[in-house]
Amino acid sequence: MGSSLTVGRQNMAMDVTGNGAGDVLAQLLAEAVRIVAFTGAGISTESGIPDFRSPGGIWSRMAPITYQEFVGSEAARLEDWRRRFVMNAEFARAEPNAGHRALALLLAEGRDLNVVTQNIDGLHQRSGVPPARLVELHGNATYGRCLECGARRELEDVRAEIDATGRAPRCPACGGLVKAAVISFGEAMPQAAMERAVRLAESADLLIVLGSSLVVHPAAMIPVVARESGADLVIVNRDPTPLDGVATLVLREAIGPVFLRLFPQLGEK
């Protein structure tokens, strides 16, 4: 069966299914000069990484540890690190899928593309997206960072310190607390990352949402900024989103198959 989607440009609307969806997306990609990919949990679940927020997800089984709890309690810090090690073992087993690799392919072809992601798993980097082309709105769980001076700590070193001392890690440079480099509940969003994402959205010709429900704010405002600045908006997500009604193109299907139709070479071994 074909995809369920709608297309609208300015005040015009038309229905497209099956291969027609790929034709429209291919045309939008060909016409765009500046592209932003906005990725959420849906692109990573296709690599086998569990969703956090969905029913049955991690946070439905255990309450997240807030920033305030982490800072105020040694027991909370140790539990947070225990969970991080389990989570990062899952991240390490996962492989970038066709969606991740399609974005890396477009960059390798010289396209002006930037990735703004809500994900913390490091799969975009592993697919070949360079750090200069990536904005991680919610941080990255694959390493630690000192809350005082910002120094980076590798997880292998953090685990070794916890095993040796039984205590949560401290920064060897300044003695500050070390936390996984993610944005926890109760922690301020990184201003520089948000500002950069907004600038990219304002200058984009095309913004493609890949696997985001577009309900987590303030990150969900990035596609709104792009659309209000005149960009075409494409949404590839299994479930409806609040922005479907204003999008140029909506595809309610898995991300990998969409890009495998556009770039068959991604499926070659």
C-alpha positions in Angstrom: 0.0 0.0 0.0 1.1 3.5 -0.6 2.0 6.1 2.1 -0.6 8.2 3.8 0.3 11.8 3.0 -0.8 15.2 2.0 0.9 17.9 0.1 0.3 21.6 0.3 2.1 24.6 -1.2 0.9 28.1 -0.4 -2.9 27.7 -0.7 -2.8 24.7 -3.1 -3.2 21.1 -1.9 -3.1 17.8 -3.6 -3.0 14.1 -2.6 0.0 11.9 -3.5 0.5 8.3 -2.6 3.2 5.6 -3.2 6.0 6.6 -5.6 4.4 10.0 -6.0 5.5 10.9 -2.5 9.1 10.0 -3.4 8.9 12.2 -6.5 7.7 15.2 -4.5 10.4 14.7 -1.9 13.0 14.2 -4.5 12.0 17.4 -6.2 12.0 19.4 -3.0 15.5 18.1 -2.2 16.7 18.9 -5.7 15.4 22.5 -5.5 16.6 23.3 -2.0 19.9 25.1 -1.5 20.0 25.1 2.3 18.5 22.1 4.0 17.9 21.4 7.7 17.1 17.9 9.0 15.3 18.0 12.3 15.5 14.5 13.9 13.7 13.0 16.9 13.4 9.6 18.6 11.7 8.0 15.6 14.9 7.9 13.5 16.7 6.1 16.4 14.0 3.6 17.1 14.5 2.3 13.6 18.1 1.4 14.8 16.6 -0.5 17.8 17.0 2.3 20.4 14.0 2.5 22.8 11.9 5.6 22.8 11.9 7.5 26.1 8.5 9.1 26.1 6.2 6.7 24.4 4.0 4.2 26.3 6.2 1.4 27.4 9.3 3.6 27.0 12.0 4.1 29.5 10.3 6.9 31.4 7.1 5.0 31.8 9.1 2.3 33.7 11.3 4.6 35.8 11.0 8.3 36.7 13.8 10.4 35.2 16.4 11.8 37.6 16.1 15.6 37.6 19.1 18.0 37.5 18.3 19.1 41.0 18.3 15.6 42.3 21.6 14.8 40.6 23.3 17.9 42.1 21.8 17.4 45.6 22.2 13.6 46.2 25.1 11.2 45.9 22.7 8.3 45.6 20.9 10.0 42.7 24.2 10.6 41.0 25.2 7.0 41.3 21.8 5.8 40.0 22.0 8.2 37.1 25.4 6.9 36.1 24.2 3.3 36.5 21.3 4.0 34.1 23.7 5.8 31.7 26.0 2.8 31.4 23.0 0.5 30.6 21.7 3.0 28.1 25.0 3.5 26.4 25.5 -0.2 26.0 22.2 -0.1 23.9 23.6 2.8 22.0 26.8 1.0 21.2 24.9 -2.1 19.9 22.8 0.1 17.6 23.9 1.0 14.0 23.0 4.1 12.0 20.1 3.2 9.7 19.2 4.4 6.2 17.8 7.6 7.5 21.0 8.5 9.3 23.1 7.4 6.4 21.0 9.4 3.8 21.8 12.6 5.6 25.5 11.7 5.6 25.3 10.9 1.9 23.8 14.3 1.1 26.6 16.0 3.0 29.2 13.8 1.2 27.7 14.9 -2.1 28.4 18.5 -1.1 24.9 19.6 -0.2 24.4 22.5 2.2 22.7 20.5 5.0 22.7 20.8 8.7 21.2 18.4 11.2 19.4 19.6 14.3 18.6 16.6 16.6 16.7 16.0 19.8 18.6 12.6 20.2 21.4 11.9 22.5 22.7 8.6 21.1 25.6 9.8 18.9 24.3 7.9 15.8 24.5 10.9 13.5 28.2 11.3 14.2 28.7 7.5 13.6 26.9 7.8 10.3 29.4 10.4 9.1 27.7 13.7 9.9 30.6 16.0 11.0 30.2 17.9 14.3 30.3 21.2 12.5 27.1 20.2 10.7 25.3 18.9 13.8 23.3 20.7 16.6 22.5 18.5 19.6 19.7 20.3 21.3 19.5 17.8 24.2 23.1 17.0 24.5 25.0 13.7 24.1 24.9 10.7 26.5 28.0 9.0 25.1 30.4 11.1 27.2 30.5 13.1 30.4 31.1 16.8 31.1 32.1 18.7 34.3 29.2 21.0 35.5 31.7 23.6 36.6 34.4 24.0 34.0 32.9 22.0 31.1 35.8 19.6 30.8 35.0 16.4 28.9 35.2 12.9 30.6 35.1 9.7 28.7 32.7 7.1 30.0 35.4 4.4 30.4 37.2 6.7 32.8 34.0 7.6 34.7 33.1 3.9 35.1 36.6 3.1 36.3 36.5 5.9 38.9 33.1 4.7 40.2 34.3 1.1 40.4 37.5 2.2 42.3 36.0 4.6 44.7 32.3 3.8 45.0 31.6 7.5 44.6 30.2 9.6 41.7 33.0 11.1 39.6 34.6 14.5 40.0 36.5 16.6 37.6 40.3 16.1 37.8 40.8 19.7 36.7 38.5 21.6 39.1 36.8 19.1 41.4 33.3 19.8 40.0 30.6 17.2 39.6 30.7 15.3 36.3 27.4 14.4 34.6 26.5 12.8 31.3 26.6 15.6 28.7 22.8 15.6 28.3 20.1 18.1 29.3 18.3 16.7 32.3 14.8 17.6 33.5 15.1 20.8 35.4 18.2 21.9 33.6 18.3 24.9 31.3 18.5 24.2 27.5 21.8 25.2 26.0 21.4 28.7 24.7 24.1 28.6 22.1 22.7 25.4 20.5 19.1 26.8 20.4 20.3 30.1 18.9 22.3 28.2 16.2 19.3 26.0 15.4 17.0 29.0 15.1 19.5 30.7 12.7 19.7 27.6 10.6 15.9 27.3 10.4 15.5 31.0 9.5 17.9 30.6 6.5 16.6 27.2 5.3 14.9 26.6 2.0 13.7 23.1 3.2 13.3 21.6 6.7 12.7 17.9 6.9 11.3 16.5 10.2 12.4 12.9 10.7 10.8 11.0 13.5 9.7 13.7 15.9 6.2 14.1 17.4 6.9 17.9 17.6 5.4 18.2 21.1 8.6 18.7 23.1 9.3 22.4 23.6 11.2 24.6 23.0 12.8 22.3 20.4 9.5 21.8 18.5 9.5 25.5 17.6 12.4 25.0 15.2 10.2 23.7 12.3 7.8 26.5 13.0 10.6 29.1 12.6 11.6 27.5 9.3 8.0 27.5 7.9 7.3 31.1 9.0 10.6 32.1 7.3 9.4 30.7 4.0 10.9 27.2 4.0 9.2 24.1 2.6 8.4 21.8 5.5 8.4 18.0 5.1 7.4 15.7 8.0 8.2 12.0 8.0 6.7 10.5 11.1 4.5 7.5 11.8 2.0 9.4 13.8 0.3 12.8 13.2 2.0 15.9 14.5 0.7 19.4 15.4 2.3 20.8 12.3 0.9 18.4 9.7 -1.7 21.0 8.6 0.9 23.6 7.6 3.5 21.2 6.1 4.3 21.1 2.4 4.6 17.3 2.5 3.6 14.7 5.2 4.6 11.1 5.0 3.3 8.8 7.7 5.7 5.9 7.4 9.1 4.7 8.5 12.0 6.9 7.7 14.4 4.2 6.4 12.2 3.0 3.5 11.6 6.6 2.4 15.3 7.2 1.9 16.0 3.8 0.5 13.5 4.6 -2.3 15.4 7.9 -2.9 18.9 6.4 -2.5 18.8 2.7 -3.4 22.6 2.6 -2.9 22.0 2.9 0.9 20.8 -0.7 0.9 23.9 -2.1 -0.8 26.4 -3.9 1.3 
